[in-house]
Structures are given as structure tokens and as C-alpha cells.
Amino acid sequence: MIFFGKKEKSIRESINSILNAISEILESVDQLFELVFNEEWNRAKELVDFIRAKESEADRIRRNAETELYSGAFLPNMRGDLLGLIESIDRITNRAESLADMLFLQRVTIPVNIRKHLLEQFSKSKETFEMLKIACEGFFEDFDAIRAQIIEVENKEHEEDAIERKLIERLFSSDIPLSNKLQLNELVRFIGDIADLSEDVSDRLEIIIMKRRM
């Protein structure tokens, strides 16, 4: 359990707000895939505008939280860890927005035969983040209770990684043009980054817990 004063509660609320924003962004990206498949670009633009607004909101919350930390929230030996945690969470936000931008701005052509596999990969990346979200939300309550979530983040990331490898193999063994293969390979990597960055945050959580117990 971590001691909470007014500033500490504000930091906790800020982290939860950023996590909720990421969940909304990822849900929107999920919808965006279907619009891209069907080339519904006007509706896709509306969704991408929403995603960008959510990213900006999360960025504003992050900056405010960092300011509060620098102004004295939490003990000094905890501030650096929380700053690093917030920054690593922010990388997920940025990558999710970049994924949405890539789908929309590059008008990515996604062959029908890999769409199901691409959605499976994205779903697993999203699951990895949602397990991380549970771990982060429980972090300020009970270190022991979130251990299972941290392990589950790792398991989900490994599952995503296996899907990613098979998808890349399927992609490069297909007969689509090389330029399209390279573009889709980048898309697959972006999706995988959501899971990878989520695992990075869970690793930070684990390190913070270990340090608090020393």
C-alpha cells in the first residue's frame, strides 16, 4: 500500500485517466480497421480525428501529472519511478495514434486473406494492454495482488508475438507486390508494438515493486 495525500490521489487519477484514454483509442482503432477494409474514408476520418483528440487529452493529463510530481507529490525516491512509468505508458498512446494515422493517411490496402489474422493480432495486442491496465489500476492498492496481472501481460505478449511471426511469414510468402508487403509488414510491426510497449510498462511495475521491498 502506498501513502496517499491530495497530490498523490491526483497522480493516481491522472494515470487511470490516461489508461482509460488508451482503451478508448484502441477500441476506436478496432472500428477503424473495418472502415479501412470497406474504404469508408469519410467515416474513417471522423474516427481518426476522435483518436487524435483523445491522444491530445492524454498528453495534457500526462504533462499535468509530471508537473505535480516535480512539485512534490510522493517521496523523492518514488517520483523518478512514477515519471518513468507515466512516460512509458505515454509511448503506448503515441503508437496507437501512429497506427491509426498509418491506416488512414497511407490508405493501406489490406488483402482479404490476411484481414482475419491482422484482427487477431490486434485483438491480442489489445488484450495485452487491458491486462496491463488492470495491473496499473491495482498498483497503488496491493503490490502482491497485481503480480498475477503482470505475469498475464507477459503471457499475452508472447501469444501476440507468435501471431505476429506467423502473419509476417504468411505475408511474405504471398504473391502481392513487394511494396505492399513492406507497407503491411510495417503495419504488423506497429500492431505488435502495442503489446511490446505494454510489456515494457509491466516490467517497470515489477521493478518498482522490487525496489519498494528492498
N, C-alpha and C positions, 0 to 999 in steps of 0.2 A: 504494500500500500504506500502511495506517495502522498505527502502532506499537501493540502490544498488551501491556499488563500484566494483572495479575489482574482489576482493576476493569474494564478495557476489554473483556476477554473476557466478563465478566459482562453488560455492557451489550449486547454483540453477541448473546449468548444470549437476553437478555430480548426484544430486538427480534424475533428469529426466533420466539420463543415466542408473542409477540403476533400475528405474521403467521400462524403455524400455527393459532392460535385463531380468527382471522378466516376462514381457509379452512374450518375445521370448521363455523363458524356459517353460512357461505354454502352449504355442502353441505346443512346442515340446513334452511335456508330453501327450497332447491330441493325437498326432500322435502315441506316444509310446503305448498307450492303444491298438490301432488297431494291432500293430505289436505283442504285447503280446498275444492278442486274437488268432492270427494266428500262434503263436510260431515262428515268424521270428526273431530269436535271433541274427543273424549277422547284420541285418539292425537295430535291436534294440540297439545293442552295439554302432553302429555309432551315433545314436541319443543320447544315454546316454553320450557318450564322448563329444558331442556338448554341452549338458546341463551342464556337469561338467566344460567345458571351459568357458561357459557363467557365471556360478556361480563364478569362479575364477576371471573373469573380473570384475564382480560386487563387489567382495570382495576387489579387488585392488582399484577400484574407491572409495569405502567406506572409506578405510584407508587413501587415499589421502585427501578426504573431511574432515575427522576428524582431520588430521594434519593441514589443512588450518584453521579450526575452532579454534584449540588450538593456532594457530599463530596470531589470532586477527581478523578473519572475523566476522562481525556482532558485535553488542553491547554485553557486558558481560551477561546481563540478558536474551539475546536471544540464546546465544551459547549452554547453557545446554539443552534448549528445542529442538534445532535442532540436537544436538548429540543424544538425546533420540529418536527423530523422525527417524533419519538415522539408528540407531540400531534396532528399531522396524521394519523398512522396511526390513532390512537385515535378520530378522527372517523368513520372507516370502520366501526369496531367499533360505535359508537353508532348509526350509521344502519342498519346491518344488523339490530341488535336492534330498532330502531324499526319497521323493515319487517316483522319477524316479529310484533311486537305489533299492528301495524295489521291484518295479515291475520287474526290470531286474535281480538283483542278487538273489532274492528269487524264481525266476521263478514261480510267483504266478499263480495258476490255478484258473481261474475265470469262474464259471458256466455260461452257455449261458443265463439262465433265469434271471440273475441279471445284465448282461452286460449293457443293456439299462438303467437301474436305476443307475448304477455306473457312466455312462457317463453323465446322467442328473445331478447327484450330482456334478461331476467335472465341468460341464458347469456352474452351478450356483456359484460354488466357484470362477471360473474364472471371471464371471460377477461381482462378489463382488469386486475382485481385480481391474478390469478395471474401476469401478466407483471410487474406491479409487485413482487410477492413475489420473483420471480427477481432483479429488479434490486436490491432491498434486500438480499437474501442475498449478492449479489456485491459490494455497495458497499464492504465492508471489505477486499476482496481486490485488486481491479483496477478503477480508475476507467474505463479505456478499454473494458474488456470489457462493461460494463453499458450503454454508450451505445446499443447495438442494442436492448436491452430497454426503455430509456426511450422510444426512437422508437416501439417496438411498442405501448407503453402509450398513446401519443398516437393511434396508428392505430386501436387497438381502441376508444378513447373516441369517436373520430369515427364509427366504424361503429355504436356504440351510440346515439349522438346521432341518426343518420339513422333508425334503427329507432324510436326514441322519438318523433320528429316524425311519422312515418307512423302510428304507433299512436294518437297523440293526434288526428290527423286522422280516422282510422277511427272512433275513439271518439265524437267529436262529430258525425260525420255519421250515426251510428246512431240508431235510434228508441227507445233506452232512456230512462227518466226522467232529467231533468236532475240530480236529487240523486245518482243512481247514477253518472252521467257525472262529476260533480265528485269523488266518492269515488274512482273509478277513475283519474281524472286525477292525484289526489294519490298514488295507488299507483304509477303510472307514473313520477312525479317522484322518488319515493323510490328506485325501482329505478335510475333514471338517476343519482341521487346517488352510488351505489356506484362507478360509472365515473368520475364527475366528481371525487370525492374521491381516487380512485386516481391520477388525472392530477395533481391538486394535489400529492400526495406525490412523484410522479416529477419535477415541476417543482422541488420543494425539493431533491431529489437532484442535479438538474442544476446548480442554483445553488451547492450545496455543492462540487461538483466544480470549477466555475469558480473559486470563491474559493480553493480549495486550490492552483490552478495559477497564481494571480496572484503 
